[in-house]
Structures are given as structure tokens and as C-alpha cells.
Amino acid sequence: MTRSRKVTVSIDLHGHTAGWSETPEAPPAAATTDPAAAAFFDVDNTMMQGASIYWFARGLAARNYFTTGDLARFAWQQAKFRLLATEHAGDMSQAKEAALAFIQGWRVDDVERLTEEIFDELMAPRIWAGTRKLAQRHLDAGERVWLVSAAPVEIGRVIATRLGLTGAIGTVAEVVDGAYTGRLVGELMHGPAKAEAITQLAAVEGLELSRCAAYSDSANDLPMLSTVGRPVAVNPDPALLRRARERSWDVRDFRTGRRAVKIAVPSTAAAGLLAGAVTAGLALHRRRQRVG
């Protein structure tokens, strides 16, 4: 696929960063019925069953970047984030440190290539057909559709390209000479940062947020959902479902019975970058390369 892309980074007075990437291979949009409208979709458990970062880790494990034991520990870490609601400042700090350890020295092209391969193998079969149809309705109406994820913006862009969407909003990692430096530009794209990012994007793209829609499964995305005029809870967690009912928001649930419980684990609520086992595994892989 074409490697050229437009990436825009904006930092506000408080140091918050919005990073977004367009997908140049996306098909031409239909005649725009409302040029001020767009849709924003969370990825994990909204567009995709489970966490994109977990499936990325699974793909790396299959390529011998780390062991199945490492993967099991990573899965537990992700489940703890989700089910025990351990997202506080300390956890976010640890997640950021893990992200920094992962990205240092890796080339952007390598991450994109691996993401393309792993998407086709593991992620594509787990795209929610119902959510994908919702996105397509926006595209058919001539509206732009963006993914919004805590994952690196390059990974989000690959997923958006594969789905034929407009682009992705994600965490921005500093890149020098085509390689990650190990530093993030701003903070993780999580919680209030998502709302700030789509607000910044709307200003650049001429969107009116009151005419825009947002879709998410998690109460962590209440700031983003509250920013737009058409919030939709998709496969909602209990906290989001309760809030959606209180506010008379639309609710879409594509899960059924026991399957709904299974797909919630593993998931990601905060880190969105390659934390835990991924970090350890890639470090081990680098050491093996040096020894070999």
C-alpha cells in the first residue's frame, strides 16, 4: 500500500495533543449531504471484538517476538484494566512508560507492515458487522468517518485504510528519520484527550460537532460522546449503558448471551499502546537479534 500520508499534529495551550492521519487510499466519498457532519468510532469492542492491541500482540507472538506466557500475562493485564477499573494516574503513567519502551528504535514502516499482516489474519474476522454497517451508512451519506483510538496513529491508519474509512485519530509518537525515538508527543489518546482531539479536528476540517456522531462501548469515552450531537453506545459496558439510558442516547448491542462476556476479555481501556508482555517480548526479541 502507499506509504505517503498526511499526518497533522496540534498541541493546545495545555499541552494536549491531537494526532490524526488521513488514509489516501480511501474511496471517493459520495455527494456530501451535510459537509459539516462526520462520525467518530472508538475501536476496541466498538468496531472490533476485543482489543486491537491484543490481537496485534497475538500476531507478534505467532511471529516469535515473545512467548505465549508473555501473552497470557498481557491478556490478564488488559482484563484487569477493564474489569477491575484500575485506571488511575499510576496505571496511566506505567502504560506510558511501557509504550515508550516498546517504540524506541522501531521503524514506522515495520510497525505498519506488521499491522497490515496482523489485521488481515486476526483483526478483520473480528470486525463487528453491525458497527461496520453503521460506519458505511455515514460514508454513503457523504460524511467522513474517523477511528479514534489510544493506539499509535499509524496503527489506527492501517485499520482505517483496510476498512475504507477517512482516517484515524491516535496517540502520536515522535519519529526521527523514520524511526520512533521512544518519546510521545503529548499524552495517550484516552478519555478527555479524545474529546479534545475531535474538537481540534473539527476546527481544521470545518465540522460542526452538534451535527457529528460518536460511537463507543466504554464509559471512559463519555467526554467524546458528550462532545457530539449524536452519541451512540455500542456494546456498552454497564456504566456507559446506565449513562446512555439516563440521557436517552441510542444504544446498539451486537453481542449475544455468553459471547458478550467472552469478547470483553481481553480488552483495553487505557493503555492502547504495546504495554506489558508486548514491551517485554519486543525487548527480548531485540536482545536475541543482538546475540544472533
Legacy VTK file of the C-alpha trace (Angstrom):
# vtk DataFile Version 3.0
C-alpha trace
ASCII
DATASET POLYDATA
POINTS 292 float
0.000 0.000 0.000
1.066 3.584 -0.445
3.231 4.863 2.391
2.655 8.548 1.806
0.097 10.068 4.120
-0.966 13.289 5.742
-0.395 13.456 9.470
-1.424 16.555 11.379
-0.439 17.183 14.981
-1.857 20.040 17.021
-0.880 20.954 20.587
-3.097 23.257 22.595
-2.108 25.707 25.334
-2.359 22.956 27.942
-0.001 20.666 26.055
-2.719 18.255 24.927
-2.092 16.720 21.550
-4.379 15.509 18.808
-2.802 13.327 16.173
-4.707 12.244 13.128
-3.888 10.624 9.855
-5.794 10.511 6.604
-5.986 7.333 4.540
-5.080 8.313 0.944
-6.389 5.052 -0.463
-9.926 5.512 0.842
-12.541 5.531 -1.960
-14.027 8.844 -3.063
-16.863 9.994 -0.844
-20.420 10.192 -2.094
-22.044 13.543 -2.682
-21.940 15.215 0.698
-25.385 15.775 2.157
-24.014 17.652 5.152
-20.386 18.796 4.808
-20.333 19.771 8.482
-21.167 16.242 9.666
-18.811 13.341 10.433
-18.691 10.210 12.577
-16.099 9.083 15.130
-15.774 5.422 16.108
-13.871 4.000 19.036
-12.061 0.793 18.018
-11.828 -1.722 20.860
-15.113 -3.567 21.493
-16.877 -0.929 19.378
-15.587 -1.510 15.857
-13.729 -4.701 16.734
-14.343 -7.610 19.107
-11.744 -7.297 21.850
-8.720 -5.021 21.787
-6.790 -4.243 18.637
-3.589 -4.097 20.642
-4.205 -7.604 21.993
-4.673 -9.036 18.526
-1.542 -7.196 17.449
0.253 -8.882 20.344
-1.160 -12.248 19.266
0.240 -11.681 15.801
3.637 -10.777 17.188
3.613 -13.907 19.369
2.884 -16.022 16.301
5.976 -14.469 14.741
8.069 -15.461 17.769
8.514 -11.960 19.157
7.645 -13.298 22.614
6.182 -16.368 24.342
2.636 -17.499 24.950
3.289 -16.971 28.673
4.063 -13.330 27.981
0.835 -13.120 26.005
-1.173 -14.621 28.873
0.233 -12.031 31.275
-0.627 -9.287 28.804
-4.185 -10.614 28.472
-4.590 -10.591 32.262
-3.239 -7.054 32.455
-5.777 -5.912 29.873
-8.606 -7.727 31.678
-7.603 -6.058 34.943
-7.761 -2.630 33.317
-11.273 -3.392 32.096
-12.930 -5.425 34.819
-11.327 -4.042 37.966
-11.442 -0.414 36.851
-7.815 0.178 37.841
-7.382 3.146 35.554
-5.868 5.836 37.721
-2.904 8.142 37.324
-0.384 5.480 38.338
-1.677 2.987 35.802
-1.623 5.566 33.032
1.935 6.522 33.936
3.010 2.879 33.786
1.213 2.453 30.470
3.039 5.429 29.019
6.398 4.143 30.235
5.658 0.768 28.663
4.723 2.464 25.408
7.996 4.347 25.377
9.957 1.147 25.933
8.157 -0.506 23.035
8.503 2.115 20.349
12.123 3.160 20.826
14.174 2.224 17.798
11.345 0.650 15.822
10.830 1.873 12.279
7.412 3.200 11.340
7.360 1.105 8.174
7.935 -2.091 10.170
5.055 -1.334 12.543
2.764 -0.565 9.611
3.785 -3.712 7.737
3.169 -5.904 10.779
-0.158 -4.196 11.425
-1.293 -4.835 7.849
-0.416 -8.514 8.084
-1.959 -8.987 11.516
-5.109 -7.072 10.623
-5.767 -9.412 7.706
-5.034 -12.508 9.821
-6.637 -11.726 13.176
-8.475 -8.409 13.245
-10.567 -8.474 10.066
-12.599 -11.533 11.147
-13.393 -9.735 14.418
-14.825 -6.542 12.972
-18.399 -6.146 14.180
-20.596 -6.399 11.089
-23.212 -4.203 12.745
-20.767 -1.443 13.604
-19.206 -1.648 10.156
-22.661 -1.099 8.648
-23.165 1.955 10.843
-19.901 3.409 9.536
-20.890 2.608 5.970
-24.153 4.500 6.375
-22.170 7.615 7.210
-19.884 7.054 4.215
-22.862 6.502 1.924
-24.273 9.815 3.151
-21.040 11.510 2.100
-19.814 12.000 5.659
-16.240 11.449 6.768
-15.607 8.633 9.240
-12.678 8.539 11.653
-11.462 5.880 14.049
-10.436 7.191 17.475
-8.023 5.033 19.447
-5.308 5.199 22.077
-3.132 3.099 19.769
-0.374 4.818 17.780
-1.873 6.848 14.972
-0.006 4.748 12.393
-1.747 1.582 13.587
-5.114 3.317 13.527
-4.431 4.497 9.997
-3.790 0.969 8.771
-7.067 -0.256 10.278
-8.969 2.702 8.834
-7.451 2.102 5.403
-8.389 -1.566 5.476
-11.975 -0.576 6.333
-12.154 2.161 3.693
-12.648 4.928 6.241
-11.436 8.518 6.103
-8.684 8.243 8.687
-7.739 7.707 12.299
-7.090 9.719 15.417
-4.492 8.194 17.720
-1.579 8.633 20.055
1.356 10.458 18.473
4.843 9.061 18.897
7.866 11.133 17.933
9.580 9.940 14.753
13.059 10.914 13.562
14.461 9.563 10.288
11.641 7.053 10.030
12.153 5.538 13.485
10.454 6.061 16.841
12.557 7.908 19.381
10.845 6.460 22.432
9.076 9.723 23.267
5.404 10.531 22.936
4.210 13.858 21.584
1.754 14.819 24.300
-0.318 12.239 26.180
-2.077 8.978 25.357
-5.213 9.404 23.245
-7.563 8.371 26.025
-10.554 9.774 27.890
-10.750 13.582 27.681
-7.927 13.601 25.145
-10.255 12.001 22.595
-12.785 14.790 23.032
-10.050 17.402 22.662
-8.732 15.675 19.550
-12.048 15.567 17.706
-12.666 19.184 18.694
-9.330 20.160 17.156
-10.018 18.049 14.069
-13.458 19.614 13.676
-11.910 23.083 13.701
-9.464 22.121 10.944
-11.965 20.196 8.812
-14.863 22.646 9.174
-17.103 20.252 11.084
-19.920 21.184 13.442
-19.785 18.803 16.377
-23.503 19.220 17.009
-24.045 17.537 13.625
-21.486 14.797 14.251
-21.920 11.312 15.706
-19.669 9.303 18.020
-19.750 5.616 18.887
-18.137 3.831 21.845
-18.534 0.882 24.203
-16.873 2.425 27.251
-17.745 4.958 29.937
-14.152 6.139 29.571
-15.312 7.763 26.327
-18.101 9.807 27.901
-16.160 13.028 27.172
-16.064 12.174 23.456
-19.689 11.047 23.358
-20.810 14.179 25.181
-18.986 16.400 22.688
-21.090 15.446 19.671
-24.745 15.892 18.852
-25.413 12.199 18.146
-23.778 9.936 20.746
-24.325 6.197 20.380
-23.414 3.480 22.884
-22.251 0.344 21.080
-21.846 -2.919 23.029
-21.801 -0.728 26.145
-20.210 -1.569 29.464
-22.579 -1.294 32.466
-21.516 2.245 33.361
-21.999 3.530 29.825
-25.307 1.714 29.433
-26.589 3.326 32.615
-25.498 6.788 31.468
-26.894 6.263 27.960
-30.291 5.363 29.386
-30.229 8.377 31.675
-29.515 10.652 28.722
-31.761 8.828 26.209
-28.841 8.049 23.916
-29.171 5.476 21.183
-27.843 2.035 22.190
-26.710 -0.670 19.782
-25.593 -4.065 21.072
-24.281 -6.640 18.633
-23.365 -9.173 21.306
-25.445 -12.143 22.371
-25.510 -14.028 25.671
-22.312 -15.649 26.882
-20.459 -14.464 23.813
-20.827 -10.903 25.077
-18.896 -11.805 28.211
-16.150 -13.631 26.350
-15.312 -10.854 23.934
-14.915 -8.328 26.719
-11.709 -10.092 27.742
-9.118 -9.339 26.662
-9.817 -5.697 26.039
-8.068 -2.423 26.567
-9.387 0.546 28.484
-6.447 2.828 28.817
-3.022 1.910 27.552
-3.824 1.434 23.893
-0.120 1.023 23.229
2.012 -2.089 23.375
2.290 -2.490 27.109
3.062 -5.408 29.352
4.056 -8.551 27.522
4.438 -6.764 24.214
7.088 -4.482 25.640
8.926 -7.336 27.333
8.635 -9.533 24.286
9.994 -6.984 21.870
12.867 -6.186 24.200
13.670 -9.910 24.359
13.434 -10.139 20.580
15.917 -7.279 20.201
18.316 -8.971 22.627
18.086 -12.226 20.665
18.829 -10.350 17.484
21.926 -8.782 19.040
23.114 -12.161 20.345
22.482 -13.812 16.990
LINES 1 293
292 0 1 2 3 4 5 6 7 8 9 10 11 12 13 14 15 16 17 18 19 20 21 22 23 24 25 26 27 28 29 30 31 32 33 34 35 36 37 38 39 40 41 42 43 44 45 46 47 48 49 50 51 52 53 54 55 56 57 58 59 60 61 62 63 64 65 66 67 68 69 70 71 72 73 74 75 76 77 78 79 80 81 82 83 84 85 86 87 88 89 90 91 92 93 94 95 96 97 98 99 100 101 102 103 104 105 106 107 108 109 110 111 112 113 114 115 116 117 118 119 120 121 122 123 124 125 126 127 128 129 130 131 132 133 134 135 136 137 138 139 140 141 142 143 144 145 146 147 148 149 150 151 152 153 154 155 156 157 158 159 160 161 162 163 164 165 166 167 168 169 170 171 172 173 174 175 176 177 178 179 180 181 182 183 184 185 186 187 188 189 190 191 192 193 194 195 196 197 198 199 200 201 202 203 204 205 206 207 208 209 210 211 212 213 214 215 216 217 218 219 220 221 222 223 224 225 226 227 228 229 230 231 232 233 234 235 236 237 238 239 240 241 242 243 244 245 246 247 248 249 250 251 252 253 254 255 256 257 258 259 260 261 262 263 264 265 266 267 268 269 270 271 272 273 274 275 276 277 278 279 280 281 282 283 284 285 286 287 288 289 290 291
